[in-house]
Amino acid sequence: MIPYKDDNPTAHFPVITILLIVVNTLVFLYQISSNTDSRAIVYSYGVIPYNLLHGNEGIGIPIAINIFTSMFLHGGTLHLAGNMLYLWIFGNNIEDKLGIFRFIIFYLLCGVIATYTHALTDPSSRIPMIGASGAISGILGAYLVLFPRARIHTLIFFGFFIQVIKIPAIIVIGFWIVIQFMNGILSKGIYGGGGVAWFAHIGGFLAGIILIKLFFRKRRLTQ
């Protein structure tokens, strides 16, 4: 099941959503074209859970800055493409509701909470965490709260056949978070050792559900 657009128009041009997509893409292009070893880039600008929780500095820059730089790094083309697709589908509507400034704060704060969630669930890990997934998970949580009945155009695969179906957001996003929880639990069991920060997705998602009520309420009060 792959969503690719929604039937949820916006009143304003999604400046920040597009800017985030552009910046993430440019950073990834730098990653793959740079003369610097990609592993060195990831260890320099990604977040290492052990360092984050023990106050150890990263390689070259303060760990507090690593939290934000890690959100713009990706591990491969599919990683980037998947994140940017979800950001494009769901981000524009949240930006439209919050406005530019609040959307930026909301996005980054969800990313920070996602980072700490992952670190707290794997505190001894020295594997860098990278990707915009945590922040985007917060956007999905917010979208679920604000637009649960919005219709999402989704590709459904039936063997060799592909069908496009419009599915309510509550089902699309609900299915997505169930998968995150299932994989998160499995990652802590005998099937652990994967390279996906499932609990970052869960933490970001829950943060989005909680924070959107505060951010959106404040915006309505100031209008």
C-alpha positions, -999 to +999 in steps of 0.1 A: +000+000+000+017+032-012-001+066-008+009+092-034-015+122-029-046+134-010-078+152-018-072+179+008-066+213-008-046+240+009-053+278+011-016+288+010+015+278-010+035+252+011+068+272+011+084+254+040+073+219+030+089+224-005+120+240+011+124+210+034+122+186+004+147+207-016+172+209+013+169+172+021+175+164-015+205+187-019+221+173+013+216+138-001+232+148-034+261+162-014+264+129+005+266+108-026+288+132-046+312+143-019+348+132-018+344+126+019+335+090+028+298+087+034+304+068+066+324+097+080+296+121+071+270+100+089+292+096+120+299+134+120+264+147+115+242+118+127+230+112+162+247+084+182+223+075+211+251+067+235+267+101+229+234+119+232+225+104+265+259+106+281+267+141+269+296+130+247+304+153+218+301+139+183+329+140+157+335+176+148+303+194+160+284+196+193+259+168+200+231+194+203+236+204+167+238+167+157+202+164+166+192+188+138+218+179+112+208+142+115+173+151+103+186+161+069+208+130+062+195+098+045+209+063+041+199+058+004+177+069-024+147+049-012+150+062+023+150+098+009+122+092-016+099+075+009+104+103+034+099+131+009+068+115-005+051+114+029+063+149+036+048+162+004+015+144+008+008+153+044+032+182+052+015+209+031-018+206+050-002+209+084+018+239+072-014+254+059-030+250+093-001+261+115+015+288+093+052+290+084+067+298+118+047+273+139+052+246+113+090+250+114+090+247+152+065+218+152+085+199+126+118+203+144+103+196+178+088+164+166+122+154+152+139+161+185+114+141+205+117+113+180+155+113+184+153+111+222+127+083+220+150+062+198+180+070+221+161+061+253+149+027+238+185+019+227+208+038+250+239+018+245+238+021+207+268+036+189+251+034+155+242+069+141+206+077+136+198+097+105+167+107+085+137+130+085+114+101+095+109+112+131+098+147+122+076+134+094+060+109+117+050+139+138+033+154+107+014+121+102+002+122+138-010+158+133-027+149+100-045+120+117-059+144+143-069+172+119-080+153+088-089+117+097-115+115+069-094+130+042-092+108+011-057+095+003-050+082-032-033+049-026-017+022-048-028-013-038-009-042-052-027-074-061+000-096-074+010-082-108-020-058-108-021-023-093-053-006-082-057+030-072-081+034-042-091+064-022-088+055+014-095+076+045-064+090+062-073+072+095-069+039+077-037+047+058-020+063+088-035+038+112-020+010+091+013+028+090+016+032+128+006-004+135+035-015+113+058+008+132+047-007+166+050-043+153+085-038+139+095-018+170+085-047+192+102-072+169+134-051+168+137-056+206+133-094+204+150-122+186+146-104+153+165-073+165+195-058+148+177-040+119+187-006+106+154+012+111+148+034+141+112+022+146+108+039+180+118+072+166+088+069+142+066+060+172+079+089+193+076+114+166+040+102+158+028+105+194+045+139+197+026+151+166-007+139+181-001+158+213+016+189+200-008+197+172-036+203+197-014+229+215+001+245+183-033+247+164-052+260+195-026+288+199-029+297+162-067+299+164-066+321+194-043+346+177-063+349+145 
